Each structure stands twice: as structure tokens, then as C-alpha cells.
């Protein structure tokens, strides 16, 4: 078993990754995770811009990866069959 019990891979719409879509999705995910009671312990926010098409949110027992299509195909090839 890896570091997390489970992971979520969220791919942004193709073509929107260079217009802030990854950061926008990450903000919504962080806000949602912090609004549960009790709030989930999240790692500090990343302060530099995303330029590799991939941002990860560590939520303790699970991780949320917000990725571009190119990053998903490169780093998560085994999940290629599960994306519609």
C-alpha cells in the first residue's frame, strides 16, 4: 500500500490548464475539504504557480491530484481506461 489509502485524479478541461483552471479547481477542493466538520488537516497551500500541469492536495489519508490531460497521461497511465 502507498502513502495514501486512496487518491482522486481530477483532470481539467483540455486547453484550460494554462488559464488557471488547475489552481481554480484546487481552490474549490481545498475550500470544500476545510468546510467539513471537523476540518481535514491539509498541508500548506502551494505558493508558486503551476507550470507542469499538476497540483496535489495532501489530505492525510487521501490525496487529490488536479492535472492537465498531458500530466494525467504521463503520470497516471494506468487510469487512462477509467476516464470518460
Biopython code that builds the backbone (N, CA, C, O; Angstrom):
import numpy as np
from Bio.PDB.StructureBuilder import StructureBuilder

atoms = [
    (1, "UNK", "N", (0.835, -1.171, 0.000)),
    (1, "UNK", "CA", (0.000, 0.000, 0.000)),
    (1, "UNK", "C", (0.886, 1.241, 0.000)),
    (1, "UNK", "O", (1.968, 1.236, 0.587)),
    (2, "UNK", "N", (0.431, 2.296, -0.652)),
    (2, "UNK", "CA", (1.190, 3.530, -0.768)),
    (2, "UNK", "C", (1.028, 4.423, 0.443)),
    (2, "UNK", "O", (0.616, 3.978, 1.514)),
    (3, "UNK", "N", (1.351, 5.656, 0.263)),
    (3, "UNK", "CA", (1.283, 6.655, 1.325)),
    (3, "UNK", "C", (-0.167, 6.934, 1.722)),
    (3, "UNK", "O", (-0.463, 7.110, 2.904)),
    (4, "UNK", "N", (-1.078, 6.977, 0.735)),
    (4, "UNK", "CA", (-2.478, 7.289, 0.996)),
    (4, "UNK", "C", (-3.341, 6.058, 0.828)),
    (4, "UNK", "O", (-2.998, 5.150, 0.071)),
    (5, "UNK", "N", (-4.465, 6.024, 1.535)),
    (5, "UNK", "CA", (-5.426, 4.937, 1.384)),
    (5, "UNK", "C", (-6.051, 4.965, -0.005)),
    (5, "UNK", "O", (-6.308, 3.915, -0.595)),
    (6, "UNK", "N", (-6.294, 6.161, -0.526)),
    (6, "UNK", "CA", (-6.863, 6.301, -1.866)),
    (6, "UNK", "C", (-6.501, 7.657, -2.433)),
    (6, "UNK", "O", (-6.098, 8.564, -1.705)),
    (7, "UNK", "N", (-6.651, 7.786, -3.751)),
    (7, "UNK", "CA", (-6.360, 9.056, -4.414)),
    (7, "UNK", "C", (-7.508, 9.397, -5.357)),
    (7, "UNK", "O", (-8.255, 8.527, -5.806)),
    (8, "UNK", "N", (-7.621, 10.688, -5.641)),
    (8, "UNK", "CA", (-8.573, 11.193, -6.634)),
    (8, "UNK", "C", (-7.740, 11.903, -7.693)),
    (8, "UNK", "O", (-6.879, 12.719, -7.365)),
    (9, "UNK", "N", (-7.992, 11.597, -8.951)),
    (9, "UNK", "CA", (-7.324, 12.288, -10.047)),
    (9, "UNK", "C", (-8.402, 13.058, -10.798)),
    (9, "UNK", "O", (-9.310, 12.468, -11.384)),
    (10, "UNK", "N", (-8.291, 14.390, -10.772)),
    (10, "UNK", "CA", (-9.268, 15.252, -11.439)),
    (10, "UNK", "C", (-8.570, 15.949, -12.601)),
    (10, "UNK", "O", (-7.614, 16.699, -12.405)),
    (11, "UNK", "N", (-9.056, 15.695, -13.804)),
    (11, "UNK", "CA", (-8.474, 16.312, -14.993)),
    (11, "UNK", "C", (-9.289, 17.532, -15.384)),
    (11, "UNK", "O", (-10.514, 17.464, -15.482)),
    (12, "UNK", "N", (-8.596, 18.663, -15.611)),
    (12, "UNK", "CA", (-9.285, 19.876, -16.048)),
    (12, "UNK", "C", (-9.544, 19.782, -17.548)),
    (12, "UNK", "O", (-8.927, 18.983, -18.251)),
    (13, "UNK", "N", (-10.461, 20.606, -18.017)),
    (13, "UNK", "CA", (-10.814, 20.616, -19.431)),
    (13, "UNK", "C", (-9.580, 20.953, -20.270)),
    (13, "UNK", "O", (-8.838, 21.885, -19.959)),
    (14, "UNK", "N", (-9.379, 20.194, -21.319)),
    (14, "UNK", "CA", (-8.217, 20.403, -22.171)),
    (14, "UNK", "C", (-8.225, 21.812, -22.762)),
    (14, "UNK", "O", (-9.244, 22.278, -23.271)),
    (15, "UNK", "N", (-7.082, 22.476, -22.685)),
    (15, "UNK", "CA", (-6.955, 23.836, -23.177)),
    (15, "UNK", "C", (-7.119, 24.898, -22.097)),
    (15, "UNK", "O", (-6.779, 26.062, -22.312)),
    (16, "UNK", "N", (-7.641, 24.500, -20.933)),
    (16, "UNK", "CA", (-7.866, 25.479, -19.865)),
    (16, "UNK", "C", (-6.767, 25.465, -18.815)),
    (16, "UNK", "O", (-6.748, 26.321, -17.930)),
    (17, "UNK", "N", (-5.854, 24.510, -18.898)),
    (17, "UNK", "CA", (-4.834, 24.364, -17.857)),
    (17, "UNK", "C", (-3.879, 25.552, -17.783)),
    (17, "UNK", "O", (-3.347, 25.838, -16.711)),
    (18, "UNK", "N", (-3.650, 26.243, -18.885)),
    (18, "UNK", "CA", (-2.755, 27.406, -18.864)),
    (18, "UNK", "C", (-3.482, 28.701, -18.549)),
    (18, "UNK", "O", (-2.884, 29.777, -18.563)),
    (19, "UNK", "N", (-4.771, 28.595, -18.265)),
    (19, "UNK", "CA", (-5.556, 29.789, -17.925)),
    (19, "UNK", "C", (-6.051, 29.738, -16.482)),
    (19, "UNK", "O", (-7.052, 30.370, -16.145)),
    (20, "UNK", "N", (-5.365, 29.001, -15.645)),
    (20, "UNK", "CA", (-5.690, 28.986, -14.221)),
    (20, "UNK", "C", (-6.700, 27.950, -13.783)),
    (20, "UNK", "O", (-7.162, 27.990, -12.643)),
    (21, "UNK", "N", (-7.055, 27.023, -14.658)),
    (21, "UNK", "CA", (-8.069, 26.029, -14.300)),
    (21, "UNK", "C", (-7.599, 25.097, -13.183)),
    (21, "UNK", "O", (-8.380, 24.748, -12.298)),
    (22, "UNK", "N", (-6.343, 24.699, -13.219)),
    (22, "UNK", "CA", (-5.835, 23.789, -12.183)),
    (22, "UNK", "C", (-5.890, 24.471, -10.819)),
    (22, "UNK", "O", (-6.351, 23.877, -9.844)),
    (23, "UNK", "N", (-5.425, 25.706, -10.748)),
    (23, "UNK", "CA", (-5.455, 26.440, -9.483)),
    (23, "UNK", "C", (-6.888, 26.676, -9.013)),
    (23, "UNK", "O", (-7.166, 26.611, -7.815)),
    (24, "UNK", "N", (-7.788, 26.948, -9.939)),
    (24, "UNK", "CA", (-9.188, 27.189, -9.596)),
    (24, "UNK", "C", (-9.839, 25.939, -9.003)),
    (24, "UNK", "O", (-10.531, 26.017, -7.988)),
    (25, "UNK", "N", (-9.618, 24.802, -9.631)),
    (25, "UNK", "CA", (-10.169, 23.546, -9.106)),
    (25, "UNK", "C", (-9.559, 23.250, -7.739)),
    (25, "UNK", "O", (-10.266, 22.826, -6.825)),
    (26, "UNK", "N", (-8.268, 23.469, -7.595)),
    (26, "UNK", "CA", (-7.613, 23.213, -6.307)),
    (26, "UNK", "C", (-8.193, 24.096, -5.201)),
    (26, "UNK", "O", (-8.375, 23.631, -4.076)),
    (27, "UNK", "N", (-8.486, 25.369, -5.506)),
    (27, "UNK", "CA", (-9.103, 26.252, -4.506)),
    (27, "UNK", "C", (-10.453, 25.716, -4.054)),
    (27, "UNK", "O", (-10.754, 25.717, -2.861)),
    (28, "UNK", "N", (-11.269, 25.259, -5.000)),
    (28, "UNK", "CA", (-12.592, 24.723, -4.671)),
    (28, "UNK", "C", (-12.459, 23.457, -3.824)),
    (28, "UNK", "O", (-13.191, 23.280, -2.850)),
    (29, "UNK", "N", (-11.533, 22.581, -4.192)),
    (29, "UNK", "CA", (-11.325, 21.341, -3.435)),
    (29, "UNK", "C", (-10.867, 21.664, -2.021)),
    (29, "UNK", "O", (-11.409, 21.119, -1.059)),
    (30, "UNK", "N", (-9.871, 22.547, -1.877)),
    (30, "UNK", "CA", (-9.381, 22.909, -0.534)),
    (30, "UNK", "C", (-10.499, 23.515, 0.311)),
    (30, "UNK", "O", (-10.659, 23.161, 1.479)),
    (31, "UNK", "N", (-11.267, 24.424, -0.277)),
    (31, "UNK", "CA", (-12.357, 25.065, 0.453)),
    (31, "UNK", "C", (-13.376, 24.027, 0.923)),
    (31, "UNK", "O", (-13.851, 24.083, 2.057)),
    (32, "UNK", "N", (-13.703, 23.089, 0.052)),
    (32, "UNK", "CA", (-14.661, 22.033, 0.408)),
    (32, "UNK", "C", (-14.126, 21.143, 1.519)),
    (32, "UNK", "O", (-14.857, 20.803, 2.449)),
    (33, "UNK", "N", (-12.856, 20.762, 1.429)),
    (33, "UNK", "CA", (-12.275, 19.887, 2.444)),
    (33, "UNK", "C", (-12.145, 20.590, 3.794)),
    (33, "UNK", "O", (-12.266, 19.951, 4.839)),
    (34, "UNK", "N", (-11.901, 21.888, 3.778)),
    (34, "UNK", "CA", (-11.791, 22.638, 5.033)),
    (34, "UNK", "C", (-13.146, 22.964, 5.654)),
    (34, "UNK", "O", (-13.220, 23.342, 6.823)),
    (35, "UNK", "N", (-14.227, 22.815, 4.866)),
    (35, "UNK", "CA", (-15.550, 23.152, 5.385)),
    (35, "UNK", "C", (-16.236, 21.981, 6.082)),
    (35, "UNK", "O", (-17.287, 22.171, 6.694)),
    (36, "UNK", "N", (-15.672, 20.777, 6.005)),
    (36, "UNK", "CA", (-16.283, 19.645, 6.702)),
    (36, "UNK", "C", (-16.029, 19.787, 8.196)),
    (36, "UNK", "O", (-15.127, 20.515, 8.611)),
    (37, "UNK", "N", (-16.814, 19.101, 8.992)),
    (37, "UNK", "CA", (-16.683, 19.196, 10.437)),
    (37, "UNK", "C", (-16.295, 17.838, 10.998)),
    (37, "UNK", "O", (-17.104, 16.915, 10.909)),
    (38, "UNK", "N", (-15.134, 17.660, 11.560)),
    (38, "UNK", "CA", (-14.059, 18.637, 11.732)),
    (38, "UNK", "C", (-13.289, 18.811, 10.425)),
    (38, "UNK", "O", (-13.276, 17.910, 9.587)),
    (39, "UNK", "N", (-12.647, 19.969, 10.249)),
    (39, "UNK", "CA", (-11.888, 20.216, 9.023)),
    (39, "UNK", "C", (-10.757, 19.197, 8.856)),
    (39, "UNK", "O", (-10.142, 18.772, 9.835)),
    (40, "UNK", "N", (-10.497, 18.820, 7.628)),
    (40, "UNK", "CA", (-9.400, 17.894, 7.360)),
    (40, "UNK", "C", (-8.064, 18.618, 7.482)),
    (40, "UNK", "O", (-7.953, 19.787, 7.114)),
    (41, "UNK", "N", (-7.059, 17.929, 7.995)),
    (41, "UNK", "CA", (-5.736, 18.560, 8.119)),
    (41, "UNK", "C", (-5.053, 18.599, 6.753)),
    (41, "UNK", "O", (-4.565, 17.575, 6.275)),
    (42, "UNK", "N", (-5.016, 19.751, 6.136)),
    (42, "UNK", "CA", (-4.397, 19.892, 4.822)),
    (42, "UNK", "C", (-3.007, 20.495, 4.956)),
    (42, "UNK", "O", (-2.745, 21.302, 5.848)),
    (43, "UNK", "N", (-2.128, 20.090, 4.056)),
    (43, "UNK", "CA", (-0.789, 20.683, 4.010)),
    (43, "UNK", "C", (-0.899, 22.139, 3.554)),
    (43, "UNK", "O", (-1.931, 22.551, 3.024)),
    (44, "UNK", "N", (0.144, 22.897, 3.758)),
    (44, "UNK", "CA", (0.164, 24.302, 3.351)),
    (44, "UNK", "C", (-0.115, 24.427, 1.859)),
    (44, "UNK", "O", (0.227, 23.544, 1.073)),
    (45, "UNK", "N", (-0.746, 25.544, 1.482)),
    (45, "UNK", "CA", (-1.009, 25.812, 0.072)),
    (45, "UNK", "C", (0.300, 26.040, -0.671)),
    (45, "UNK", "O", (1.262, 26.577, -0.122)),
    (46, "UNK", "N", (0.314, 25.629, -1.906)),
    (46, "UNK", "CA", (1.462, 25.841, -2.779)),
    (46, "UNK", "C", (1.500, 27.317, -3.176)),
    (46, "UNK", "O", (0.477, 27.866, -3.585)),
    (47, "UNK", "N", (2.631, 27.950, -3.065)),
    (47, "UNK", "CA", (2.734, 29.385, -3.324)),
    (47, "UNK", "C", (3.249, 29.720, -4.722)),
    (47, "UNK", "O", (3.212, 30.883, -5.125)),
    (48, "UNK", "N", (3.715, 28.750, -5.447)),
    (48, "UNK", "CA", (4.200, 29.036, -6.793)),
    (48, "UNK", "C", (3.181, 28.571, -7.822)),
    (48, "UNK", "O", (2.408, 27.649, -7.564)),
    (49, "UNK", "N", (3.179, 29.198, -8.968)),
    (49, "UNK", "CA", (2.192, 28.831, -9.992)),
    (49, "UNK", "C", (2.454, 27.443, -10.562)),
    (49, "UNK", "O", (3.587, 26.962, -10.569)),
    (50, "UNK", "N", (1.403, 26.818, -11.033)),
    (50, "UNK", "CA", (1.506, 25.503, -11.652)),
    (50, "UNK", "C", (2.028, 25.696, -13.064)),
    (50, "UNK", "O", (1.433, 26.426, -13.856)),
    (51, "UNK", "N", (3.133, 25.047, -13.378)),
    (51, "UNK", "CA", (3.626, 25.127, -14.749)),
    (51, "UNK", "C", (3.923, 23.760, -15.341)),
    (51, "UNK", "O", (4.382, 23.653, -16.478)),
    (52, "UNK", "N", (3.661, 22.725, -14.571)),
    (52, "UNK", "CA", (3.888, 21.372, -15.068)),
    (52, "UNK", "C", (2.581, 20.618, -15.281)),
    (52, "UNK", "O", (2.593, 19.426, -15.591)),
    (53, "UNK", "N", (1.444, 21.312, -15.116)),
    (53, "UNK", "CA", (0.159, 20.675, -15.360)),
    (53, "UNK", "C", (-0.330, 19.768, -14.255)),
    (53, "UNK", "O", (-1.197, 18.924, -14.483)),
    (54, "UNK", "N", (0.219, 19.932, -13.045)),
    (54, "UNK", "CA", (-0.143, 19.016, -11.972)),
    (54, "UNK", "C", (-0.057, 19.725, -10.627)),
    (54, "UNK", "O", (0.941, 20.381, -10.328)),
    (55, "UNK", "N", (-1.104, 19.594, -9.818)),
    (55, "UNK", "CA", (-1.118, 20.132, -8.462)),
    (55, "UNK", "C", (-1.714, 19.058, -7.557)),
    (55, "UNK", "O", (-2.719, 18.442, -7.910)),
    (56, "UNK", "N", (-1.109, 18.830, -6.404)),
    (56, "UNK", "CA", (-1.594, 17.805, -5.487)),
    (56, "UNK", "C", (-2.007, 18.432, -4.166)),
    (56, "UNK", "O", (-1.338, 19.331, -3.655)),
    (57, "UNK", "N", (-3.115, 17.949, -3.620)),
    (57, "UNK", "CA", (-3.580, 18.359, -2.300)),
    (57, "UNK", "C", (-3.491, 17.134, -1.399)),
    (57, "UNK", "O", (-4.165, 16.133, -1.643)),
    (58, "UNK", "N", (-2.668, 17.206, -0.367)),
    (58, "UNK", "CA", (-2.489, 16.113, 0.579)),
    (58, "UNK", "C", (-3.507, 16.294, 1.701)),
    (58, "UNK", "O", (-3.445, 17.269, 2.451)),
    (59, "UNK", "N", (-4.437, 15.360, 1.814)),
    (59, "UNK", "CA", (-5.477, 15.449, 2.838)),
    (59, "UNK", "C", (-5.316, 14.361, 3.896)),
    (59, "UNK", "O", (-6.305, 13.895, 4.462)),
    (60, "UNK", "N", (-4.104, 13.963, 4.159)),
    (60, "UNK", "CA", (-3.862, 12.968, 5.197)),
    (60, "UNK", "C", (-3.997, 11.553, 4.669)),
    (60, "UNK", "O", (-3.031, 10.982, 4.163)),
    (61, "UNK", "N", (-5.196, 10.980, 4.782)),
    (61, "UNK", "CA", (-5.407, 9.602, 4.335)),
    (61, "UNK", "C", (-5.658, 9.483, 2.844)),
    (61, "UNK", "O", (-5.681, 8.376, 2.306)),
    (62, "UNK", "N", (-5.846, 10.605, 2.170)),
    (62, "UNK", "CA", (-6.021, 10.565, 0.721)),
    (62, "UNK", "C", (-5.399, 11.793, 0.089)),
    (62, "UNK", "O", (-5.075, 12.764, 0.774)),
    (63, "UNK", "N", (-5.236, 11.742, -1.219)),
    (63, "UNK", "CA", (-4.669, 12.866, -1.963)),
    (63, "UNK", "C", (-5.553, 13.157, -3.162)),
    (63, "UNK", "O", (-6.155, 12.255, -3.745)),
    (64, "UNK", "N", (-5.622, 14.429, -3.519)),
    (64, "UNK", "CA", (-6.352, 14.860, -4.703)),
    (64, "UNK", "C", (-5.322, 15.432, -5.676)),
    (64, "UNK", "O", (-4.614, 16.386, -5.354)),
    (65, "UNK", "N", (-5.248, 14.848, -6.852)),
    (65, "UNK", "CA", (-4.346, 15.315, -7.899)),
    (65, "UNK", "C", (-5.199, 16.041, -8.937)),
    (65, "UNK", "O", (-6.106, 15.448, -9.521)),
    (66, "UNK", "N", (-4.912, 17.309, -9.165)),
    (66, "UNK", "CA", (-5.606, 18.092, -10.193)),
    (66, "UNK", "C", (-4.603, 18.229, -11.338)),
    (66, "UNK", "O", (-3.529, 18.806, -11.165)),
    (67, "UNK", "N", (-4.957, 17.697, -12.498)),
    (67, "UNK", "CA", (-3.979, 17.569, -13.575)),
    (67, "UNK", "C", (-4.525, 18.010, -14.930)),
    (67, "UNK", "O", (-5.735, 18.069, -15.150)),
    (68, "UNK", "N", (-3.601, 18.314, -15.817)),
    (68, "UNK", "CA", (-3.950, 18.511, -17.224)),
    (68, "UNK", "C", (-4.009, 17.133, -17.879)),
    (68, "UNK", "O", (-3.592, 16.142, -17.281)),
    (69, "UNK", "N", (-4.518, 17.072, -19.084)),
    (69, "UNK", "CA", (-4.588, 15.785, -19.781)),
    (69, "UNK", "C", (-3.179, 15.216, -20.005)),
    (69, "UNK", "O", (-2.951, 14.023, -19.804)),
    (70, "UNK", "N", (-2.244, 16.068, -20.417)),
    (70, "UNK", "CA", (-0.879, 15.602, -20.671)),
    (70, "UNK", "C", (-0.253, 15.024, -19.398)),
    (70, "UNK", "O", (0.408, 13.987, -19.447)),
    (71, "UNK", "N", (-0.459, 15.692, -18.263)),
    (71, "UNK", "CA", (0.095, 15.200, -16.999)),
    (71, "UNK", "C", (-0.567, 13.891, -16.592)),
    (71, "UNK", "O", (0.105, 12.981, -16.106)),
    (72, "UNK", "N", (-1.876, 13.788, -16.783)),
    (72, "UNK", "CA", (-2.557, 12.530, -16.437)),
    (72, "UNK", "C", (-2.020, 11.377, -17.265)),
    (72, "UNK", "O", (-1.761, 10.296, -16.738)),
    (73, "UNK", "N", (-1.854, 11.602, -18.550)),
    (73, "UNK", "CA", (-1.348, 10.537, -19.416)),
    (73, "UNK", "C", (0.092, 10.160, -19.079)),
    (73, "UNK", "O", (0.479, 8.998, -19.211)),
    (74, "UNK", "N", (0.882, 11.135, -18.647)),
    (74, "UNK", "CA", (2.274, 10.858, -18.319)),
    (74, "UNK", "C", (2.431, 10.198, -16.948)),
    (74, "UNK", "O", (3.172, 9.224, -16.815)),
    (75, "UNK", "N", (1.747, 10.713, -15.935)),
    (75, "UNK", "CA", (1.977, 10.256, -14.571)),
    (75, "UNK", "C", (0.972, 9.228, -14.062)),
    (75, "UNK", "O", (1.259, 8.526, -13.093)),
    (76, "UNK", "N", (-0.191, 9.121, -14.688)),
    (76, "UNK", "CA", (-1.213, 8.174, -14.257)),
    (76, "UNK", "C", (-1.693, 7.327, -15.437)),
    (76, "UNK", "O", (-2.896, 7.275, -15.691)),
    (77, "UNK", "N", (-0.800, 6.670, -16.157)),
    (77, "UNK", "CA", (-1.209, 5.935, -17.359)),
    (77, "UNK", "C", (-2.155, 4.778, -17.066)),
    (77, "UNK", "O", (-2.971, 4.432, -17.920)),
    (78, "UNK", "N", (-2.073, 4.171, -15.892)),
    (78, "UNK", "CA", (-2.950, 3.043, -15.582)),
    (78, "UNK", "C", (-4.399, 3.472, -15.405)),
    (78, "UNK", "O", (-5.296, 2.631, -15.451)),
    (79, "UNK", "N", (-4.644, 4.757, -15.203)),
    (79, "UNK", "CA", (-6.004, 5.250, -15.036)),
    (79, "UNK", "C", (-6.620, 5.718, -16.349)),
    (79, "UNK", "O", (-7.747, 6.211, -16.360)),
    (80, "UNK", "N", (-5.906, 5.572, -17.437)),
    (80, "UNK", "CA", (-6.369, 6.023, -18.736)),
    (80, "UNK", "C", (-7.704, 5.385, -19.110)),
    (80, "UNK", "O", (-8.531, 6.027, -19.757)),
    (81, "UNK", "N", (-7.922, 4.156, -18.722)),
    (81, "UNK", "CA", (-9.154, 3.451, -19.077)),
    (81, "UNK", "C", (-10.368, 3.915, -18.281)),
    (81, "UNK", "O", (-11.502, 3.658, -18.685)),
    (82, "UNK", "N", (-10.150, 4.591, -17.159)),
    (82, "UNK", "CA", (-11.255, 4.972, -16.287)),
    (82, "UNK", "C", (-11.805, 6.361, -16.551)),
    (82, "UNK", "O", (-12.789, 6.762, -15.930)),
    (83, "UNK", "N", (-11.194, 7.097, -17.452)),
    (83, "UNK", "CA", (-11.613, 8.472, -17.735)),
    (83, "UNK", "C", (-12.514, 8.490, -18.942)),
    (83, "UNK", "O", (-12.185, 7.927, -19.986)),
    (84, "UNK", "N", (-13.664, 9.146, -18.794)),
    (84, "UNK", "CA", (-14.595, 9.217, -19.921)),
    (84, "UNK", "C", (-14.282, 10.396, -20.801)),
    (84, "UNK", "O", (-14.963, 10.618, -21.802)),
]
sb = StructureBuilder()
sb.init_structure("model")
sb.init_model(0)
sb.init_chain("A")
sb.init_seg("    ")
for serial, (resi, resn, name, xyz) in enumerate(atoms, 1):
    if name == "N":
        sb.init_residue(resn, " ", resi, " ")
    sb.init_atom(name, np.array(xyz, "f"), 0.0, 1.0, " ", f" {name:<3s}", serial, name[0])
structure = sb.get_structure()
